[in-house]
Amino acid sequence: MATAGLLPWGLNKWDSPIVTGEDEDSSPIYQLLPPDEFYPFMVPYKMEGHLQDNPCPLPPLYAGALTKRKQALESWYQTLQEANLDSSQKQQLQSAIETQFQEWLIQTGNDIQLLNS
């Protein structure tokens, strides 16, 4: 990254995009994504060396949103473990979750994304 001039320090301009044009009514042509709508994603690429962490840290609001989401998921797993479900109950729960998820995909229009991938 240093060779390309991409150093994580001093480059944290995530909330200051370079705007090359504006709408006719002078309203901004961008908006920041609310932290609760931010989800991590991975872009596969080859890189020499070993990289363990994102070289550009997340802004605190977004890092906090991910931490809250991770804690909620861990709490869900803990609840499931403590429920001591037998295999039949686990299967029923899995089926109910999958059904609810499919309904959510349809209601939010996200099912189209799955069909297009």
N, C-alpha and C positions, 0 to 999 in steps of 0.2 A: 504494500500500500504506500510505503514511503517513496518508492520509485515513481509511482504515479502521482505523488503529491497529495495523497489522501491520508492525512493524519487525523486521528480521532479528536485530538485536542485542538481547539480553535476552529473546528469545522462544524460545530453543532449549531446549524442554522435551520433546524427542522421547522421552526415556526416563522421563518422569514424567506419564503420562496421568491425567486427572481421572476417578477411579472413582466412579460414582454409585450403585453397589450391589455387593454381593458374593454369592457363592453361599452356601447355607446352611452349608456346612462351612468357611466363611471362607477358602477357597483363592482365590488371585488369579483374576480373570476375564480376564486378558490375559497375554500373554508376548511378550517382544521377539523379533523375527525374527532368526535367526542371520545374521551378515553374509554368509556364503557362499550364503545363499538370497535375498539382496537383488539385485534387478534394477531398473534405471531404467525409468521409464515416463513418458509424456507425457500431460498432460491439455490438450486444445485449448481455448483461451479467447481472447477478444479483450481487448487491453489497450492503452491509449494509451502512446506512447513506445516506446523500444527497450530490450529486456531481453536481455542476452547470457548471463548466468549465473543460476543458481538463487539467489534472494535469501536463502534460508535454507540455509547450507552443511550438507553431510552430516557426521555424526559421523565422526571419524577411522577407526574400525573399518570402517564401511560404505564410505567413500571408498577405503580401502586394498583392500577386497574388489573394488571396481569396477576399480581400477588393475591388480590382479593378473589379472582377467578380460580386460581390454583388452590387457595384455602377452601373455597366452596366445594371444589371437586374432591379434595382430601376428606372433607367432612362427610360428603356423600359416600365415599368408599368406606369410611369408618362406620357409618350408619349401617351399610350393607353387611359389613363383617359382624357387627354386633347383633344383627337380626338372626343369625344362625339359621338361615333358610336351608331346607332340604333341597335335593336336586329338582323335584317337581315344582316347588315354590320358586326356585331360581329361574326355571324355564318360563313359568307364568309371568314373572316380573320382567324378564327379558322380552317376552312377546309384547307385554303392555308398553314397555318403553319404546320398542321399535315401532309399534302402531302409533303412539303419540308423536314420535319423531317424524314419521311419514306424513301424518296430518299437519304437523308444523311446517314441514317442507312445502306442502301444497298451499297452505294458508299464506305463507310469506313469499311464495313465488320462487323459493330457492330450489325447488325440484328441477326447474329448467336448467340450472347450472350443472346438476348431476347428469342430466340427459345430454348436455352439450360436451361433456368431458370425455 
